[in-house]
Amino acid sequence: MILAEIDASAWAELEAAAADPQSAFRYLNLCSVDADGRPQARMVVLRRVDVARRVLEIHTDVRSPKWQEISADPRVTILGFGPQPKVQLRLQGSTELYGPASECAAEAWSLLPLSTRSTYMGGPPGDEIGERPASEAAVTDADGQAFFGVLIFRAETLDWFQLRHAENRRAVFAYDHLGALTSYGWVNP
């Protein structure tokens, strides 16, 4: 496999994963840094991929710690692993956040099924769940939309690693701000 094919294959896997809940790359690990400088990692759902621009779209609750962390420092790492053919994708780059009042979030919200929208209708992520007062029982779709945000990740590098029985392989790819491949090469695993 030549390097250009590896790059194209990795991005094709990500693009397919955005539409396939069974794909290993549908659920990725997003890593940011909290206010105390500690790394924070959590699983997120890949919602959309723009291969030409090297962009991933992820949805989140704007009340979540990750929203606050990324607001303070937009640099993140995204990590995924596909068991066949044992490939790890580690993307590093920066993010842009689009809150509930943005056109980006409104458009993404309009495409979500009700079952997904309902995940934004509860209390803030990480808060204790208490008994809900009767006045809060009738939460509406608009209530959920008020907490819905879109995270747009723009890859600056892709570190591709394939675990093999012998001779593991690793390659690194770099992209400019428009998504064009600027450099690539094999590196020691």
C-alpha positions in Angstrom: 0.0 0.0 0.0 1.4 3.4 -0.9 1.0 6.4 1.4 -1.5 8.2 -0.7 -3.7 5.1 -0.6 -3.4 4.9 3.1 -4.5 8.5 3.6 -7.4 8.0 1.2 -8.4 4.8 2.9 -8.3 6.3 6.4 -10.6 9.2 5.4 -12.9 6.8 3.5 -13.3 4.7 6.6 -14.1 7.8 8.7 -16.6 9.1 6.1 -18.4 5.7 6.0 -18.4 5.5 9.8 -20.4 8.7 10.0 -23.3 6.9 8.4 -22.8 3.4 9.8 -23.6 2.9 13.6 -21.9 -0.5 13.3 -18.5 0.9 12.2 -15.7 0.8 14.7 -14.8 4.4 13.7 -18.3 5.7 14.4 -17.4 6.1 18.1 -14.2 8.0 18.7 -12.3 9.1 21.7 -12.0 12.9 22.0 -9.2 14.2 24.2 -9.0 17.7 25.5 -7.3 19.4 28.5 -9.2 20.7 31.5 -8.6 23.9 33.4 -6.1 22.2 35.7 -4.1 20.9 32.7 -5.2 17.3 33.1 -6.0 15.3 29.9 -9.7 14.4 29.6 -10.9 11.7 27.2 -14.4 10.6 26.4 -16.2 8.8 23.6 -18.1 10.8 21.1 -20.2 9.9 18.0 -18.9 10.9 14.6 -21.8 12.6 12.8 -20.4 13.9 9.5 -17.1 13.9 7.6 -15.9 16.3 5.0 -13.0 14.5 3.4 -11.8 17.3 1.1 -11.5 19.7 4.1 -10.4 17.1 6.6 -13.3 18.0 8.9 -15.2 15.9 11.4 -18.5 16.9 13.0 -19.5 15.9 16.5 -22.5 16.9 18.5 -22.4 17.8 22.2 -24.2 19.4 25.1 -23.0 22.9 25.6 -23.2 22.5 29.3 -20.7 19.6 29.2 -17.2 19.9 30.6 -15.8 19.2 27.1 -17.5 22.3 25.7 -15.9 24.4 28.4 -12.5 22.8 28.0 -12.6 23.3 24.2 -13.8 26.9 24.6 -10.6 27.5 26.6 -8.3 25.5 24.3 -9.5 24.4 20.9 -6.7 21.9 20.3 -7.8 18.3 20.7 -6.8 14.8 19.7 -9.3 12.3 18.3 -8.5 8.6 18.5 -10.2 5.6 16.9 -9.4 1.9 16.4 -10.7 -0.5 13.9 -10.2 -4.1 14.8 -10.0 -5.2 11.2 -7.4 -4.6 9.9 -6.2 -3.5 13.3 -5.8 0.2 12.4 -5.5 3.1 14.8 -6.2 6.6 13.6 -5.0 9.5 15.8 -6.0 12.9 14.5 -4.7 16.1 16.0 -6.1 19.5 15.2 -8.3 22.3 16.3 -12.0 22.8 16.8 -14.7 25.4 16.3 -17.7 25.4 18.5 -21.2 26.3 17.3 -23.8 26.9 20.0 -27.6 26.6 20.0 -28.1 30.1 18.4 -25.9 29.3 15.4 -27.1 28.3 11.9 -24.7 25.3 12.0 -26.3 23.9 15.2 -29.9 24.7 14.0 -29.3 22.8 10.7 -27.7 19.8 12.5 -30.6 19.7 15.0 -33.2 19.7 12.3 -31.6 16.5 10.9 -31.6 14.6 14.2 -34.2 12.0 15.0 -36.4 12.6 18.1 -34.6 9.8 20.0 -31.3 11.6 19.6 -32.8 15.0 20.4 -34.1 13.6 23.7 -30.6 13.1 25.0 -30.2 16.9 25.3 -33.4 17.4 27.3 -32.2 16.3 30.7 -30.0 18.0 33.2 -26.4 19.1 32.6 -23.9 16.2 31.9 -22.3 14.9 35.1 -24.9 16.3 37.5 -26.6 14.0 39.9 -29.9 12.7 38.9 -32.5 13.6 41.5 -36.2 13.1 41.5 -37.7 15.3 38.9 -40.4 17.8 40.0 -43.7 17.4 38.2 -43.2 20.9 36.7 -40.0 19.7 34.9 -41.6 16.5 33.6 -42.9 18.0 30.4 -39.6 18.9 28.7 -40.0 20.0 25.1 -37.9 19.6 22.0 -37.0 23.3 22.1 -35.6 22.7 25.6 -33.2 20.2 24.3 -32.2 22.4 21.3 -31.2 25.2 23.8 -28.4 22.9 25.0 -27.3 21.4 21.6 -23.9 22.4 20.1 -21.8 21.3 17.2 -18.1 20.7 17.4 -16.3 21.0 14.1 -12.8 19.4 14.2 -10.3 20.3 11.5 -7.5 17.8 11.3 -3.9 19.1 11.1 -2.3 15.7 11.3 -3.2 12.0 11.0 -1.1 9.4 12.6 -2.0 6.0 11.0 -0.8 2.9 12.8 -1.4 -0.7 11.8 -0.8 -3.5 14.3 0.4 -6.6 12.6 1.8 -10.0 13.7 5.2 -8.8 12.4 6.4 -5.5 11.2 3.8 -3.0 12.5 3.4 0.0 10.2 3.0 3.7 11.0 2.7 6.7 8.8 2.1 10.4 9.5 0.2 12.8 7.3 -0.1 16.6 7.6 -2.7 18.9 6.1 -3.0 22.7 5.6 -5.9 24.8 6.8 -7.9 23.9 3.6 -7.4 20.2 4.0 -4.8 19.7 1.4 -2.1 17.1 2.1 1.2 18.9 2.7 3.5 16.2 3.9 3.5 12.5 4.7 5.9 9.7 5.4 6.6 6.4 7.1 7.8 6.6 10.7 9.0 4.0 13.2 6.1 2.3 14.9 
